[in-house]
């Protein structure tokens, strides 16, 4: 079996940055969560989420941001907000024509992070 990383199958850093940009912009339009992003630096968050996905899917990039627990601790994020974020991710993956297998892998990674994000 050939073992191509998820990073490569997603199309590498350029495609991943495009995905991260779409996801961020959907968050700022999503009534459930948009208030969370009013005081964030768009370029900064897109850069860090790009690094996070690249690093977490097998890319050579280092991740220079904070870990998920430290980042989201004290925000009191609800289940509903978490689902809203995952919904935006699904929409972005569909709009970017990401394959079924890659979608499933990214969604599994997203869900697995829930204990480090919701009500921490
Ligand atoms: C799978 C789910 C999620 C992932 C992978 C994720 C990932 C990240 C990353 C990598 C950062 C940047 C880290 C840093 O600032 O050092 C970040 C920041 C942030 N996240 Fe999340 N996040 C997720 C879910 C959520 C949810 C559900 C919310 C609430 C609606 C949220 C709200 C925020 C906010 C407001 C920031 C900016 C923090 C700041 O500007 O200081 N995130 N997230």
Boltz pocket constraint, residues with backbone or C-beta under 6 A from the ligand:
constraints:
  - pocket:
      binder: B
      contacts: [[A, 33], [A, 36], [A, 37], [A, 39], [A, 40], [A, 41], [A, 45], [A, 48], [A, 49], [A, 52], [A, 64], [A, 65], [A, 66], [A, 67], [A, 71], [A, 72], [A, 77], [A, 78], [A, 81], [A, 82], [A, 83], [A, 85], [A, 109], [A, 110], [A, 111], [A, 113], [A, 117]]
      max_distance: 6.0
